[in-house]
Amino acid sequence: MTRWLRPMRSFRAHVALMAVVPAVIGIAVLVVFSMLAVAERRHAVIDKIQRSHLAGPALRDTHAHDWVSLEQQLDASFSGFSDTVPERPRVVLLVQDGHGRDLYRSRYWPVGLDARLPTPFPAGCAGAAPARCAALPPGSPPLTDVVLGRDEWRIGAIGTVDAAGTPRHLWLAVNWTLPRATMHATARHFYLATLPMFLLVGVTAWLLAGRAMRPVEHLTAAMVAVNANARFEHVRPADEALEFAQLINVFNEMGDRVQRSFTHAIRFSGNAAHELKTPLTILQGELERCFERAAHDPVLEQSLTRMIDEVRGLDSIVRKLLLLSRADAGQLQLPMTPVDLRPLLDELAEDIAMLAPAGDAVPSLPPELLVRGDIELLGQVLRNLVSNALKYRVADGWIRLSAMRDDEVWHIDVANASDGVPADQRERLFERFYRADEAHNRRIAGVGLGLALAREIAHAHKGSLVLVAPVAGRETFRLTLPGAW
């Protein structure tokens, strides 16, 4: 992906942009070259008209009293190339006799232009026999560009004699700044007219990209629906474009494999947990009976105590796996009867006060906290949260337990003093068997199932369990449950 496109991650935006950019460049190049060709053609026509006036009989044969009307006719012949601008003539005319005396000078003849006038063409025609200058050579006379102030003048000059044999020099200057300004205004209007075209191209590309993305959206929706609790729904290749048929077939086969893997994993987890539960119960009972008989042997008693603790830990893991497998299979049936969590929270608050005396002496709890659900499972969630807070707080750090009502739900917070959880690990804490900072956690008991199971139980109660946004020096887990009003 092009580096400057990386911040913009939308595929549709990429397609729209990639369609608009070439269109903008192509249309802009076309407009520029078209305007240059039109401008060049206009200039050639203006030059031709100016030369035709200089070479024609009108200027050479005009009587003295006709100069004003002639200038008006000249101005009219160039009026198609520029708009009228006050005190900025399109054409000016200067006529002098053979001694340099003015016979006619335009009203708006530019000051300072006299010093830069070209020599009349052909040289020496003025004062010669009329027959010599009756007709000028093809392509004559030459035109000279003169920049004076804000205007650029294109000047042609001829030397001639009139019908009465009077020699004269004549300069005809055309203001090129005005045609160019008109051309620039036309170009600006043309560019503005292309903006709706660019917008139309962009919108069309955006809609086409969205239409092209529909098969991918269908595949994405089907993939999102793949989980342990829902049957994988095939995407019909016949309903999508022909180019996506192979992709959809491969996707359907992959979805079937994923569905089978989910089913096998759930079945294996549930069966394994169920099969292990009975032997562990028997083993724990036998160890406890042995423990009662070994009261006279302290060494054996200590060994049996460690074995009983390990068996109880295994039994806890098996029970969690069994609950998770039921949740995955959608078989976690809850009674959803009204229960008051306040007594349970009081017990946990007493445990916290004893195990973490640095916390609040009096937790912030309502007199009654009614929710709907299974009191045993909800108790397991809260005990998991308190147990985590005890294990992962900073040394001798505090733990705080609080609950508050927010509209129709209860928020139950378990917070502890903490050095903080890295941002990339905050959500992964709820993954099964995930333990952040393995080197540190090897010294802390657990296999990483407690939070995953707690979240599943919260979801089964139509609630949620999240790690609240970090605050310096503390981490807070929030259990949210619908209230039973």
Phi, psi and omega in degrees: 000136179301139187302319183286351177265349185300318180298336181261101191272350184287125178294320179298319179296322178299312182298315180298317181294317181292338175277323183286317185300308178299324179295318179297315182295315182297315180292321180296316178297317179299316181295316182298310182294325177295316181293323178296319180294318179296318180297317180297320180293319178298317180296320179296321180293318179298317178299318182295318179295318181296316180294324181294324176294318182292323183274345184281171183283345187299314183289320184287328186260001184289134177281164187301322184280359181259002186296321182296313179293326178295318179298322179295321177295320178297315180299320180295327181291338178256003186293338180287351184258350181201160177278162178282128178238126182303133176060019173230089186290152174282327185221139171230155187225136176229128179234128178231154176276183183296344179260007177085013177270139183292129170262331176199140176219128181301150182300319182258031179301125186297135176291132179095352182284337182301323185289348185240019181286140178284165178288136180299151182245137351281153183298136177082007180289321181299129179091352179274181179296143181303326182298332183293324184251018181294325180223135181267152179299157177301141179080000181261165352275167177291155179245140184241135178268131179226124177262123183224108183066228182272359183247148173247124183252141175246114194245134171239141183226141178226151171249132187205180173229149180273185184297335180272004179084014180276123179289149179203153172246140185224129178242128176243116182245132178250131180278108182279344181296323183291313176300323180293320178298320178296321179294318179296320178296320177297319179296319179298318178297323179294317179297319179296325180292338180278343181300313176301330179293317178298318180298318179297318178298316181297314180296318179297316179297321179297316180292319179295320178296320178296320178295321180292335183275353184302315178301321179294322178296321178296318178296319180297316180297320179294322180292320179297326182284349181285115173203183186288340186262355184229146179281139180290127180261124180291149172266129185281117179300328183293340181274353184244174180297151184300325183294340182262001186300312182296318179300318181293320178298316178296321180295318180297319178296319179295320179298321177297318180295319179296319179298317179295322179296318177301312183297315180295319181296317180296316182295318180295315181298315181294315181295317181297316180295320181293319182290329182279337187298312183295310178301324180292323178296315179297316181297318179297318179297317180296319179294322179293323177293320177297323179297321179294326182279344185261025182296336181272353181241096184300323182293314179295322179298319179294319179295317179295325178298315179296320180294319179296320178297318180295319180294320177297323177296317178296321179296322178296318180296317180298318179296321178295316179298322179295319178293318179296319180295323177294320179296318179297324181275002181071024183251016179275086184277130182243144179289332179053044175265154180295130177225148178259118182275353184301313179301320179296318179294325177297318179298316179295323179297322177294319178297318180296319181297329181278318185272335180226072185296348180287351181279187180294137178292322181241111180291155181271096184229145177285161179299327182216138182227090185267128173224174177249131178159197182262117184295328180292314180293319179294324176296324178295321178299310184293322178293324176298318181294316179293321179297318177298317180299321179292322185282326190250008175288164174292163183303126181058026181280167184272162173225135181235137179241129181210160178212144178209153180267137177229097182059250185260008183231163173252137171251121177247116185253135171238109185244153178213156175294131186211154173277358178100148177256130179305146185302324183283355181248354188296315181279333182288347178299337182268002176281150181289135179065015177267132177227121180288147176055070185303320183299322181283322188282350177298335180273357181245130182294150178134157180238003178086030178252343188299310182290322178299315179293320180299319178294320178299319179294319178299317178296321179296336176267014181062031178241202181209159175224121184224160170263115187295153179310139188294142172236141185305125174086004181207152172231141185228126170263133183241120174262123180247127182227142175296140180280157176254089185268000000 
